[in-house]
């Protein structure tokens, strides 16, 4: 995960990374809507930025994200 280009990975692949004790853990951004998160939330802390509210957070996105670790964006689609 030391790449600087976006990759598409499956939920299974993300889970394998998260469960691998030797893997660098990504910072997770969940862009699903509130109702989608309510149906299937993470068991650990993630940054929740619903896409429908992007106007509220998009201008400050650089301040919200780390620049020293990989980032995984989770979307329903």
N, C-alpha and C positions, 0 to 999 in steps of 0.2 A: 504493500500500500504506500510505497514511497514515490508514487507518481504524481505529477502535477496536472494530469489531464483527467477529466471525469470518466469514470467507468460505471457501467451498469452491472450491478451484482444482484443476485436473487436474495430473498429473505433467508434462505438456507445458507448461502455463502456468508451473509452478514452474521448469522448466528454462529457459524463455525469460527469466524474471526473472534467474536466476542467470547466464545468458550475456550479458545486456545490461549493458555497461559503465557505462551511465548510471543504471541502476536501483539503488534502495536494496536492499541484500542482507539477506534475513531470517536470523535466528538459527534454525537447524533443530533440531527435537527429533524424534527417531526413536522411536516407541513400538512398533515391531514387536518381535517376539520374537527371541531370539538366532539361531535357525535361519533365520528370514526375512532377517535382516541378513547372515548368512553367504552366502545365495544371491545377494543383490544389495545390496552396500554402497556407500556414497558414496566418492568419490575425495578427499574432504576431511573435516575434522573436524566432527562433529555431536554433539549431546548425546543419548546413547542411554538412554532410560528405558522399558524394557519394561512394557507395561500389566499383565502378570501379576505384576509386582513393585511395583505402585503403592503398596501399603501401606508399602514401604520408603522411597519418595521423595516421596509426596504432601504430607506435612506440611511439607517444606522446599522445596516447589516455587518459591515466590517468591524464595528465595535462589539458586536454580539458574538462573533466567531473567533476561535483561537487561530493563531497563525503558526502554531508549533506542533500540530497534530493533524492527521487525516480527518476529513469530515465526511460523514455518511448522511445523506438526506433520505428520509423515509416518506414515501407517498403511497396512498392507497392504490393508485393506478400503476 
